[in-house]
Amino acid sequence: MASTREQDLAFAHQLADAADAITLKRYQSLDLIIDTKPDNTPVTDADKAAENAIRELLTQHRPNDAIVGEEFGDSATGNRTDRYWVIDPIDGTKNFLRGVPTWATLIGLVEKQSDGSEKVVVGVVSAPALFRRWHASENRGAFVSVNGGLPTKIAVSKIREISSASISYSDFIGWGNRLSKFQSLLASAWRSRGIGDFWSHMLVAEGAVDVAVEPSLALWDMAALDVIVREAGGRFTDIEGNDGPWGLSGMSTNSSLHSLIVDSLDISNVGGKN
């Protein structure tokens, strides 16, 4: 029997609980095992253990759903079913291994639509070292829980001008020939901060920040963020303005600022590609 959206969301919370139990125990551990992946990014034993725990629960309770995870790839080897879970066991691994509390487990559920397109319909972002968890499901709004408390509904800001906007980003790496455009955008904003990773986008969903942008991301970095930002009333696209987490970059905005930010980062009038 097909699961309901409420059941999917409840199960996503179970997956996050399982990951939190592992990641919190290993956070700031003196015997943390750190390796370097082929792309020169770090991975810890906690990343691997958390994703394994999530995969085991999915295999047990959702055997017909495929899995796409950062550490262990695509369970369907590219031939995905109509539903698949997208997992980042620790978003912000560099923070995690240095003892910075800005890291989270990201869990998203993608479903194929009647027109053949794909859409993220459930998302959970759990940041236990920050005592926060965000969640959303399609057409049911976005919420944050603080320190295990009751969920509070969240919404993006109503800022309409870049000169009044707060912009969050990770760093200046990966911008290529868009870097000068991006720096000009930051200079024209009311405020900018290098908060980075998932938290930038969740702050947009909460209305505390107006724009979050990162030039180089993977699906597992974005899937859970996408539905939460959308359900909070915002837009989640790549930096070219294409909706969803399907591009190679990620940008969260309130709806009023979206086109202004896309235009600000457009390099078509100066030539070159990202």
Buried (B, 14 or more C-beta within 10 A) or exposed (E): EEBEBEEBBBBBBBBBBBBBEBBEEBBEEEEBBEEEEEEEEBBBBBBBBBBBBBBEBBEEEBEEBBBBBBBBEBBEEEEBEEBBBBBBBBBBBBBBBEEEBBBBBBBBBBBBEEEEEBBBBBBBBBBBBBEBBBBBBBEBBBBBBEEEEEBEEBBBBEBBEBEEBBBBBBEEEBBEEBEEBBEEBBEBBEEBEEBBBBBBBBBBBBBEBBBBBBBBBBBBBBBBBBBBBBBBBBBBBBBBBEBBBBBBBBBBBBEBBBEBBBEBBBBEEEEEEB
